[in-house]
Amino acid sequence: MSLVLATVGFDERDAGVARITREVAGRLGLAVGFVHAAAEDEDVAGVTTKLEAMLQPGERVWVEAGELDEVVGAVSQREGAAFLIIGRARSRGGEVAWGKHSRTILRSPGCPVLVVPRGVTPTWAFARVGMDLSRSAFEALDLAQRLCDRVEAVAVLSADAVGADAADADLRARFREGMADHGDADVPLRAVVGGSPGDSLLADAQGVDLLCVGSRGLSPLAATFLGSTAERVAARASVPVLVVRRRGDARGIIGALFGP
């Protein structure tokens, strides 16, 4: 089953998560599923019945006992989830706002993950994609085009690349080649100068409805988005962040727990 999978419980904020999940599923043409991690003392059958009463036709819910990250990982892999949605607390003053399990969930699945700050309702009008010319960045751009009405790609360049005409020409030529392979050459590319790609994206997020980053990739222009950068953006942004990790790059629960 190709589905959008989202975490859900018994919280007043779950209605917002459910609404976003249905919007994403509709735009991507996927089924809707929800997952709930039950505590040891919870009645799994009773919780399942309550959550099923909240579903719309065609939707499914999985209720399993265990820690949230483990349950989400197991259901995601078993059901072949194509897209995962998790919520997080609002970031205040730029601090990291991960919950107890969110960072591990973000690192674990081999599918795109949408991280939505609590209380934020995307309008799907404008997406900005961090572009490092990697396959995951172009996959993020593909998804951004399917989710949002307008998309812009941004490459963050190191200071020593500024003014290098050959480097700039190479960047734009490779971007055009990549876009041609993806069937759309009309997405604009903007180059900005910055030290940290993550900080540059966060500082440049004014008026953006969705930030998108790939979790892997290196370019010769120092436009680099590693997993740590994706996590930094997803933890601090005031808007939803889509993190795309190619399925072969999934680290698994153990790697997520003990990796850098």
NUZAGU-834468 format. One line per field, with one value per residue (C-alpha): residue in one letter; x, y, z. Coordinates in Angstrom, 3 decimals. Layout:
res <- [a_...] $
xx <- [X_...] $
yy <- [Y_...] $
zz <- [Z_...] $
This chain:
res <- [m_s_l_v_l_a_t_v_g_f_d_e_r_d_a_g_v_a_r_i_t_r_e_v_a_g_r_l_g_l_a_v_g_f_v_h_a_a_a_e_d_e_d_v_a_g_v_t_t_k_l_e_a_m_l_q_p_g_e_r_v_w_v_e_a_g_e_l_d_e_v_v_g_a_v_s_q_r_e_g_a_a_f_l_i_i_g_r_a_r_s_r_g_g_e_v_a_w_g_k_h_s_r_t_i_l_r_s_p_g_c_p_v_l_v_v_p_r_g_v_t_p_t_w_a_f_a_r_v_g_m_d_l_s_r_s_a_f_e_a_l_d_l_a_q_r_l_c_d_r_v_e_a_v_a_v_l_s_a_d_a_v_g_a_d_a_a_d_a_d_l_r_a_r_f_r_e_g_m_a_d_h_g_d_a_d_v_p_l_r_a_v_v_g_g_s_p_g_d_s_l_l_a_d_a_q_g_v_d_l_l_c_v_g_s_r_g_l_s_p_l_a_a_t_f_l_g_s_t_a_e_r_v_a_a_r_a_s_v_p_v_l_v_v_r_r_r_g_d_a_r_g_i_i_g_a_l_f_g_p] $
xx <- [0.000_1.321_0.270_0.965_1.505_1.142_1.432_-1.760_-2.942_-5.609_-4.501_-6.332_-3.529_-4.207_-6.958_-4.338_-2.044_-4.936_-5.941_-2.387_-2.074_-5.229_-4.105_-0.711_-2.298_-4.726_-1.976_0.256_-2.490_-1.730_-3.824_-4.048_-2.867_-2.309_-0.166_-0.478_2.029_0.119_1.512_1.912_-1.243_-3.414_-6.135_-4.966_-8.339_-10.162_-7.767_-8.107_-11.896_-11.743_-9.297_-11.189_-14.237_-12.213_-11.262_-12.729_-13.683_-10.677_-8.322_-6.555_-5.005_-2.398_-2.212_0.743_2.388_5.884_7.963_6.744_9.894_9.961_6.263_6.444_9.514_7.942_4.615_6.319_8.525_5.864_3.182_5.564_4.811_5.743_5.556_5.672_4.348_5.405_4.669_7.042_6.914_7.232_10.827_11.340_14.358_15.854_16.319_16.090_12.522_12.635_10.369_11.449_11.217_10.961_14.642_14.975_11.879_13.296_16.551_15.071_12.624_13.758_10.953_10.354_9.406_7.372_8.054_5.235_5.537_2.523_-0.182_1.116_-1.277_0.462_-1.168_0.919_1.486_5.293_8.110_11.850_14.191_17.796_19.667_23.038_22.656_22.272_19.664_17.839_17.663_16.066_13.665_12.769_12.155_9.877_7.787_7.730_6.280_3.551_2.726_3.001_1.825_5.203_8.740_12.167_15.545_18.281_21.968_24.041_27.561_30.675_32.287_35.251_32.914_31.469_32.478_33.790_32.036_33.060_31.694_28.413_28.036_28.763_26.152_23.449_24.348_24.211_20.950_19.405_20.587_19.054_15.774_15.666_16.004_13.013_10.890_10.677_13.239_11.196_12.010_14.177_17.534_18.884_22.393_23.040_26.246_26.449_28.618_26.142_23.613_21.099_21.366_21.158_17.948_16.408_17.311_15.848_12.497_10.399_7.182_7.871_5.159_7.415_11.170_12.597_16.023_17.745_19.542_22.602_24.659_27.905_28.706_32.021_30.648_30.407_26.616_26.290_23.268_24.240_21.916_22.883_21.837_18.444_17.941_19.005_16.507_13.702_14.248_14.282_12.107_8.838_7.319_6.931_10.124_10.241_13.312_14.026_16.340_16.727_15.516_19.022_20.227_17.943_20.041_17.632_16.722_20.143_21.997_19.610_20.063_23.848_24.863_26.294] $
yy <- [0.000_3.446_5.669_8.791_7.728_10.128_9.772_10.382_10.128_11.776_15.394_18.522_19.105_15.816_17.389_19.616_16.661_14.706_17.613_18.061_14.312_14.268_17.307_15.745_12.413_14.151_16.102_13.051_10.571_8.315_6.534_7.812_5.936_6.817_5.136_5.257_3.914_2.520_2.586_-0.638_-0.005_1.005_-1.204_-1.601_-2.845_0.014_2.639_1.183_1.425_5.090_6.054_4.161_6.284_9.361_7.956_8.893_6.249_4.399_5.399_2.981_3.128_0.913_0.767_-1.128_-1.181_0.231_3.376_5.773_5.666_1.872_1.556_4.144_2.476_-0.974_0.102_2.288_-0.540_-3.235_-1.250_0.318_3.926_6.350_9.473_10.134_13.125_14.008_17.020_18.886_21.724_25.313_26.559_29.688_31.861_29.359_26.582_22.903_21.738_17.976_15.845_12.672_10.500_12.895_13.070_9.296_8.974_11.539_9.619_6.163_5.817_5.381_7.660_11.426_12.939_16.119_17.817_20.186_22.668_22.518_25.004_25.656_25.132_24.996_26.834_24.978_28.224_28.497_26.027_26.679_23.758_23.592_22.582_20.817_18.972_15.622_13.053_13.557_17.324_16.779_14.261_16.896_19.363_16.867_16.487_20.246_20.745_18.222_19.776_23.509_25.942_27.674_26.359_27.968_26.222_27.830_26.902_28.082_28.892_29.405_32.862_31.687_30.633_34.124_35.861_32.679_32.793_29.254_27.890_29.763_28.599_25.017_25.201_26.468_24.066_21.065_22.302_22.608_19.102_17.756_19.525_18.245_14.701_15.402_16.773_20.417_23.104_26.113_26.104_29.155_28.709_31.365_31.324_32.866_33.227_31.707_29.789_27.256_26.006_25.325_28.798_30.367_28.502_29.387_33.066_33.059_31.507_34.681_34.156_30.454_27.849_24.800_24.261_21.177_19.605_16.403_14.568_13.639_15.223_16.977_19.420_20.903_24.344_23.725_23.747_20.868_19.432_16.548_14.791_17.134_20.165_18.641_17.980_21.512_23.054_20.674_21.363_25.166_26.274_28.044_26.445_22.786_21.114_18.231_16.020_13.584_10.681_8.186_4.749_3.330_5.917_4.801_4.326_2.207_2.600_1.543_3.918_6.714_6.202_6.007_7.925_11.469] $
zz <- [0.000_-0.905_1.939_3.940_7.542_10.484_14.247_16.223_19.826_21.960_21.837_20.741_18.222_16.433_14.336_12.695_12.004_10.510_8.284_6.955_6.397_4.294_2.299_1.545_0.618_-1.730_-3.471_-3.845_-4.676_-1.699_0.912_4.513_7.576_11.238_13.861_17.653_20.175_23.139_26.659_28.595_30.616_27.646_26.219_22.608_21.402_23.120_21.759_18.286_18.463_19.560_16.830_14.143_14.979_13.920_10.513_7.171_4.583_3.213_6.065_8.409_11.862_13.528_17.320_18.783_22.177_22.491_22.186_19.507_17.387_17.371_16.534_13.750_12.272_12.356_10.826_8.217_6.997_7.214_5.378_2.855_3.794_1.009_3.167_6.915_8.872_12.412_14.577_16.879_19.365_18.189_18.181_20.287_19.736_17.308_19.869_18.957_19.414_19.034_21.152_22.890_19.771_16.813_15.922_15.913_13.715_11.294_10.975_10.643_7.734_4.149_2.962_2.935_6.292_6.760_10.104_11.082_13.982_16.261_15.347_11.818_8.918_5.519_2.629_0.020_-1.901_-2.009_-1.375_-1.199_-1.846_-0.692_-3.821_-3.600_-6.940_-5.169_-6.133_-2.836_-3.472_-6.870_-5.334_-2.724_-5.533_-7.301_-4.159_-3.577_-7.058_-6.345_-2.978_-3.658_-6.314_-6.722_-6.113_-5.944_-5.617_-3.519_-3.544_-0.580_-1.721_0.330_0.250_-1.823_-4.646_-5.013_-8.211_-9.779_-13.132_-14.053_-10.781_-11.194_-14.776_-13.741_-10.981_-13.307_-16.106_-13.781_-12.304_-15.778_-16.605_-13.436_-14.069_-17.639_-16.304_-14.048_-16.873_-15.766_-16.542_-15.378_-11.652_-10.831_-9.093_-6.747_-5.269_-1.854_0.136_3.586_5.968_7.287_4.692_7.442_8.973_5.516_4.712_8.067_7.672_4.156_5.074_5.161_3.215_2.658_3.289_3.003_3.267_1.552_1.984_0.968_3.736_1.668_-1.047_-1.877_-4.646_-5.741_-4.939_-1.187_-1.484_0.983_2.755_5.025_7.413_10.249_8.189_7.432_11.145_12.048_9.652_10.636_14.355_14.150_11.253_11.957_8.845_7.848_6.641_4.182_4.568_1.748_2.355_-0.422_0.617_0.408_2.945_5.782_8.908_10.933_14.589_15.943_13.657_14.505_18.231_18.248_15.108_15.273] $
